[in-house]
Amino acid sequence: MRTLPVWRILPYCEILSSLPLQMSLYFNVYFFPLWWLITVAILYLKYPVLSDYYKFILVTIMILVSLTELIRLYLGYVGNLLEKVPELAGFWLLTLLPQLPIILFLLFNEGLKIHSLERAAHIIFATFLSFQVLTAFFTLRRMVNTLATRFRLTEFHCLEEQRPVPGVHSLATGSSSRGWIH
């Protein structure tokens, strides 16, 4: 019995990365420095009129968002383009947990004395993040399902190779299936 290689079992090798997610990441890479400059410039202008706790919160948020965004975008690129589930899951979690709530806080907290340019930049950034959360979720789900199916097919193929073929002499028992007695 001739066994087929694993690549012959699967009819085609589907590309699992998401083009809309990749396009969003690409534009986000170019938008983030612009967002950062706008936010820092307006923070510099309104810093004297803010209360002390808002000063501390905004400086902490800027540091946290800057560091998280660099890691998040890297994980998004690697996870999506190389179809790596752990990296894409890390990207999705970093988008969903720290980034999106922080941007929504910056967008809707009126105690921050939000400038109209700052509001526009936050709306665009929140739109990027919301879109990326949704597309990354569906991309992750498709990747996990497809990779699990490939794994099951590979395991099934390996089990098929190990199954004894009828009519062939078994070395382990010293007998054959023809019923001859030695």
Secondary structure as a PSIPRED ss2 file (coil, helix, strand):
# PSIPRED VFORMAT (PSIPRED V4.0)

   1 M C   1.000  0.000  0.000
   2 R C   1.000  0.000  0.000
   3 T C   1.000  0.000  0.000
   4 L C   1.000  0.000  0.000
   5 P C   1.000  0.000  0.000
   6 V H   0.000  1.000  0.000
   7 W H   0.000  1.000  0.000
   8 R H   0.000  1.000  0.000
   9 I H   0.000  1.000  0.000
  10 L C   1.000  0.000  0.000
  11 P C   1.000  0.000  0.000
  12 Y C   1.000  0.000  0.000
  13 C C   1.000  0.000  0.000
  14 E C   1.000  0.000  0.000
  15 I C   1.000  0.000  0.000
  16 L C   1.000  0.000  0.000
  17 S C   1.000  0.000  0.000
  18 S C   1.000  0.000  0.000
  19 L H   0.000  1.000  0.000
  20 P H   0.000  1.000  0.000
  21 L H   0.000  1.000  0.000
  22 Q H   0.000  1.000  0.000
  23 M H   0.000  1.000  0.000
  24 S H   0.000  1.000  0.000
  25 L H   0.000  1.000  0.000
  26 Y H   0.000  1.000  0.000
  27 F H   0.000  1.000  0.000
  28 N H   0.000  1.000  0.000
  29 V H   0.000  1.000  0.000
  30 Y H   0.000  1.000  0.000
  31 F H   0.000  1.000  0.000
  32 F H   0.000  1.000  0.000
  33 P H   0.000  1.000  0.000
  34 L H   0.000  1.000  0.000
  35 W H   0.000  1.000  0.000
  36 W H   0.000  1.000  0.000
  37 L H   0.000  1.000  0.000
  38 I H   0.000  1.000  0.000
  39 T H   0.000  1.000  0.000
  40 V H   0.000  1.000  0.000
  41 A H   0.000  1.000  0.000
  42 I H   0.000  1.000  0.000
  43 L H   0.000  1.000  0.000
  44 Y H   0.000  1.000  0.000
  45 L H   0.000  1.000  0.000
  46 K H   0.000  1.000  0.000
  47 Y H   0.000  1.000  0.000
  48 P H   0.000  1.000  0.000
  49 V H   0.000  1.000  0.000
  50 L C   1.000  0.000  0.000
  51 S C   1.000  0.000  0.000
  52 D H   0.000  1.000  0.000
  53 Y H   0.000  1.000  0.000
  54 Y H   0.000  1.000  0.000
  55 K H   0.000  1.000  0.000
  56 F H   0.000  1.000  0.000
  57 I H   0.000  1.000  0.000
  58 L H   0.000  1.000  0.000
  59 V H   0.000  1.000  0.000
  60 T H   0.000  1.000  0.000
  61 I H   0.000  1.000  0.000
  62 M H   0.000  1.000  0.000
  63 I H   0.000  1.000  0.000
  64 L H   0.000  1.000  0.000
  65 V H   0.000  1.000  0.000
  66 S H   0.000  1.000  0.000
  67 L H   0.000  1.000  0.000
  68 T H   0.000  1.000  0.000
  69 E H   0.000  1.000  0.000
  70 L H   0.000  1.000  0.000
  71 I H   0.000  1.000  0.000
  72 R H   0.000  1.000  0.000
  73 L H   0.000  1.000  0.000
  74 Y H   0.000  1.000  0.000
  75 L H   0.000  1.000  0.000
  76 G H   0.000  1.000  0.000
  77 Y H   0.000  1.000  0.000
  78 V H   0.000  1.000  0.000
  79 G H   0.000  1.000  0.000
  80 N H   0.000  1.000  0.000
  81 L H   0.000  1.000  0.000
  82 L C   1.000  0.000  0.000
  83 E C   1.000  0.000  0.000
  84 K C   1.000  0.000  0.000
  85 V H   0.000  1.000  0.000
  86 P H   0.000  1.000  0.000
  87 E H   0.000  1.000  0.000
  88 L H   0.000  1.000  0.000
  89 A H   0.000  1.000  0.000
  90 G H   0.000  1.000  0.000
  91 F H   0.000  1.000  0.000
  92 W H   0.000  1.000  0.000
  93 L H   0.000  1.000  0.000
  94 L H   0.000  1.000  0.000
  95 T H   0.000  1.000  0.000
  96 L H   0.000  1.000  0.000
  97 L H   0.000  1.000  0.000
  98 P H   0.000  1.000  0.000
  99 Q H   0.000  1.000  0.000
 100 L H   0.000  1.000  0.000
 101 P H   0.000  1.000  0.000
 102 I H   0.000  1.000  0.000
 103 I H   0.000  1.000  0.000
 104 L H   0.000  1.000  0.000
 105 F H   0.000  1.000  0.000
 106 L H   0.000  1.000  0.000
 107 L H   0.000  1.000  0.000
 108 F H   0.000  1.000  0.000
 109 N C   1.000  0.000  0.000
 110 E H   0.000  1.000  0.000
 111 G H   0.000  1.000  0.000
 112 L H   0.000  1.000  0.000
 113 K C   1.000  0.000  0.000
 114 I C   1.000  0.000  0.000
 115 H C   1.000  0.000  0.000
 116 S H   0.000  1.000  0.000
 117 L H   0.000  1.000  0.000
 118 E H   0.000  1.000  0.000
 119 R H   0.000  1.000  0.000
 120 A H   0.000  1.000  0.000
 121 A H   0.000  1.000  0.000
 122 H H   0.000  1.000  0.000
 123 I H   0.000  1.000  0.000
 124 I H   0.000  1.000  0.000
 125 F H   0.000  1.000  0.000
 126 A H   0.000  1.000  0.000
 127 T H   0.000  1.000  0.000
 128 F H   0.000  1.000  0.000
 129 L H   0.000  1.000  0.000
 130 S H   0.000  1.000  0.000
 131 F H   0.000  1.000  0.000
 132 Q H   0.000  1.000  0.000
 133 V H   0.000  1.000  0.000
 134 L H   0.000  1.000  0.000
 135 T H   0.000  1.000  0.000
 136 A H   0.000  1.000  0.000
 137 F H   0.000  1.000  0.000
 138 F H   0.000  1.000  0.000
 139 T H   0.000  1.000  0.000
 140 L H   0.000  1.000  0.000
 141 R H   0.000  1.000  0.000
 142 R H   0.000  1.000  0.000
 143 M H   0.000  1.000  0.000
 144 V H   0.000  1.000  0.000
 145 N H   0.000  1.000  0.000
 146 T H   0.000  1.000  0.000
 147 L H   0.000  1.000  0.000
 148 A H   0.000  1.000  0.000
 149 T H   0.000  1.000  0.000
 150 R H   0.000  1.000  0.000
 151 F H   0.000  1.000  0.000
 152 R H   0.000  1.000  0.000
 153 L H   0.000  1.000  0.000
 154 T H   0.000  1.000  0.000
 155 E H   0.000  1.000  0.000
 156 F H   0.000  1.000  0.000
 157 H H   0.000  1.000  0.000
 158 C H   0.000  1.000  0.000
 159 L H   0.000  1.000  0.000
 160 E H   0.000  1.000  0.000
 161 E H   0.000  1.000  0.000
 162 Q H   0.000  1.000  0.000
 163 R C   1.000  0.000  0.000
 164 P C   1.000  0.000  0.000
 165 V C   1.000  0.000  0.000
 166 P C   1.000  0.000  0.000
 167 G C   1.000  0.000  0.000
 168 V C   1.000  0.000  0.000
 169 H C   1.000  0.000  0.000
 170 S E   0.000  0.000  1.000
 171 L C   1.000  0.000  0.000
 172 A C   1.000  0.000  0.000
 173 T C   1.000  0.000  0.000
 174 G C   1.000  0.000  0.000
 175 S E   0.000  0.000  1.000
 176 S C   1.000  0.000  0.000
 177 S C   1.000  0.000  0.000
 178 R C   1.000  0.000  0.000
 179 G C   1.000  0.000  0.000
 180 W C   1.000  0.000  0.000
 181 I C   1.000  0.000  0.000
 182 H C   1.000  0.000  0.000
